[in-house]
Amino acid sequence: MALRFLSAGESHGRGYTVIVEGLPAGLPVSLELLSSELARRRRGWGRGPRMALERDVIEVWSGLRDGLTTGAPLSICLDNTEWRSWRGAMDPHQVDQQAQDKVVSCPRPGHADLPGRLKYGHLDMRNVLERSSARATAGWTLAGTVARALLIGLGIQVRGAVTSIGGVHLADPSSDEEWARAVRSNMGCPREADESPLINRIDSAKEEGYSLGGTFVVSIKDMPTGVGSYVEWDRRLDGRLAGALMSIPAIKGVSLGDGFDLADRPGIEAHDEIHLEGEALIRRTNRAGGIEGGMTNGQEVMLRAAMKPIPTMKDSLPSVDLSTMEAHRAHVERCDVCAVPAACVVGEAMAAWVAASAIVEQFGGDRFEDLSRRVQDHRSRISNG
Ligand SMILES: Cc1cc2nc3c(=O)[nH]c(=O)nc-3n(C[C@H](O)[C@H](O)[C@H](O)COP(=O)(O)O)c2cc1C
């Protein structure tokens, strides 16, 4: 059975619903874990005022009983606390006068607005904006957190850290403590001293009215060896992970291991030599980022993603009012100055989703205990050569 999730909802609608299907029965999923990951997605410095207004109120509607999955589809509803003030404008049957004030006729460069209008024919681009909004990634984070719960149960950790904002670069985490700090920290930073240079950079961008992008790294630690496959393009784990991270709004680049740097290096400095230590096969480097030939090789999986600067800024970009066909500044909906620490949490969730999906496909089992035993047997077989 494959894992799959579907999400439904709009940014200012009633809320988001996420349905996760294909989970084994007996997997512990706690409300605390779901809530704490959603809270992490709200983190960062320079988030827009909406972060203060929104409250993430979640309710599990099905598929979970007494804290354990039942094997039935798991559905989770995320309430939109702002919906009350948007009710009239977002009414599914007949919008009221309020909707007139919320019409979007000046597409925002860097958003789905213009191609979405041309594709679906929406004269009011609010229909595009509401669904293309990155608010949807709260729902993806919920699905990814369910996947994270499955990975935790198998002894696999997914962690993330911010590695740059607006050209201010940080070193990757170099110890479990630094990873743990990055996961806890409001800015996703591995070391306390990293925070103020990032905050200063965001403050100066805010003062001057522009937005910033940046990069983050996601690690998947203790994946079983041999997850994914080289036998078909769509079974390669590297491709699946890259696709999932790339699907996050505003992510414009994804790499694995030493990624783009490898292109400039001679071959002797680009791979991870295989050595014998006693009877164990070991590597002294992890340039491949834990995946060779589309399969995990037993090393830590290391992914990196680049986020473009948020397209909405205080002074919006030049655009055209499509109702008059005259030059006009783009519509302004909401403006985080920088959302890299939040995107990193979404990146962790999407990486967890792909890792858990590949494991469920490969090892299967209707009960979590069966899946867990199969993974354990596989690990022992590999470690015994
Ligand atoms: C966590 C997160 C928060 C975001 N916040 C904003 C925002 O406040 N304003 C904005 O214009 N874009 C924001 N974006 C980026 C847009 O959603 C994204 O650029 C847009 O949907 C177009 O997608 P594309 O950049 O992948 O083409 C955010 C993205 C993420 C991942």
The ligand as a Gaussian input file, in Angstrom:
#p B3LYP/6-31G(d) Opt

LIG

0 1
 C        6.262000      29.515000       4.613000
 C        6.052000      30.430000       3.442000
 C        5.548000      31.711000       3.652000
 C        5.345000      32.586000       2.585000
 N        4.851000      33.836000       2.831000
 C        4.610000      34.673000       1.792000
 C        4.085000      35.998000       2.017000
 O        3.858000      36.413000       3.139000
 N        3.857000      36.781000       0.944000
 C        4.126000      36.357000      -0.336000
 O        3.903000      37.105000      -1.272000
 N        4.643000      35.127000      -0.589000
 C        4.885000      34.268000       0.445000
 N        5.417000      33.024000       0.197000
 C        5.829000      32.668000      -1.180000
 C        4.680000      32.424000      -2.114000
 O        3.749000      31.539000      -1.553000
 C        5.170000      31.869000      -3.466000
 O        6.198000      32.664000      -3.952000
 C        4.025000      31.852000      -4.454000
 O        3.050000      30.921000      -4.014000
 C        4.437000      31.494000      -5.878000
 O        5.038000      30.232000      -5.941000
 P        6.471000      30.075000      -6.612000
 O        7.326000      31.122000      -5.955000
 O        6.922000      28.678000      -6.248000
 O        6.328000      30.293000      -8.080000
 C        5.648000      32.148000       1.257000
 C        6.147000      30.850000       1.051000
 C        6.361000      29.994000       2.124000
 C        6.927000      28.612000       1.885000

